[in-house]
Amino acid sequence: MTYKTIAWDGVSFEVPAAFEISGIDKKYLQLDDGDKPCIELRWFDAGSSYKEKNFFRQLTKKVESSSGVKIESTVMPSGWKKALEKYEPTAFYWQSDLSMGRGVMFHCPRTSQVALAQFFGKDGEKLDKAAVRLFKTFAFHCKNNSIPWKVYDMNATLPGSFKLDSFEFKPGKFNITVSDDQETIGLYRFSPAETILEQKSLGEFAREMFKTQIKSLNLSIAEFQFESGSTCIFGQDKEPSGAAKAFSKISSKKRPFGRIEIRYENSSSRILAVFIKSRLPIPADKTQSVFENYGIIS
């Protein structure tokens, strides 16, 4: 069986390559095996006063109220127990007229986080192998370090101190936006590139796609062509007005400095873009440094 890595909003793990993301939200993922849901993951900040029984009771109440099933604690399967030995796990199961499932809650004292994993269906051996692989490879990423983001065909590494602001996964357009107190970073992926650029240049597409940001931040374009693709860079020729900079000191949502870099590379058949806005001046090479750790999963 071949496996792939999924990394999202502070955690990462491996699952069978055939499993696909069918539901996604902040600190939440659902995976399907074909047309059947098979895994659901939620994770939370546990705080400094974590107590296993209290947290388990709170989480199971949420699941019971949303699903209508009764959750019972149970003995940890031996394969799960070994795979989760570095955590503090609690196993559970549930059953209804239409379905059945089992799962585990596990706590990481190092990062003060807790995860709830559920496994659905009757394909016991396959799902059990998937569960063990997920547990063995599961990682809670520390906010003090850079953390991976790897979903669908997007692959990036971003500062762990940035929080997920928004995301969009629609046909033709993917976007992940994260921010901290000073800066916002948006990652974009557009497809199919050949169709998009059939009757327009990359610069024309970029001006259309980011017209609101370009206008509000007063950005100008530099466009470059090369054998394997093209690049457009939107920067600020003039600093924002004094009023805009002063307002940004009052409101953290106001970020008057901006920069966009958008690339088309023949090899991936995708258009990728990085959009950064900040309360402080942005170094000219900042978008390039983000691109160094941003690409397409082949």
Protein Blocks (a to p, Z undefined) as FASTA:
>chain_A
ZZddddeehiacdddfklccfbdcehiacddehjacfbdcddddebjmbcfklmmmmmmm
mmmmmnopacddddddfklmmmmmmmccdddddddfkbccdddddddfklopacdddded
jklmlmmmmmmmmmmmgccddfkbccdddehjbccdddfkbccfbdcddehiacdddddf
kbccdddddddfklmmmmccfklmmmmmmmmmmmmnopaddddddfklccdddddfbacd
fklmmmmmmpmkbcfbccddddddfklopacddddddfbdcdfklmmmmmmmgccdZZ
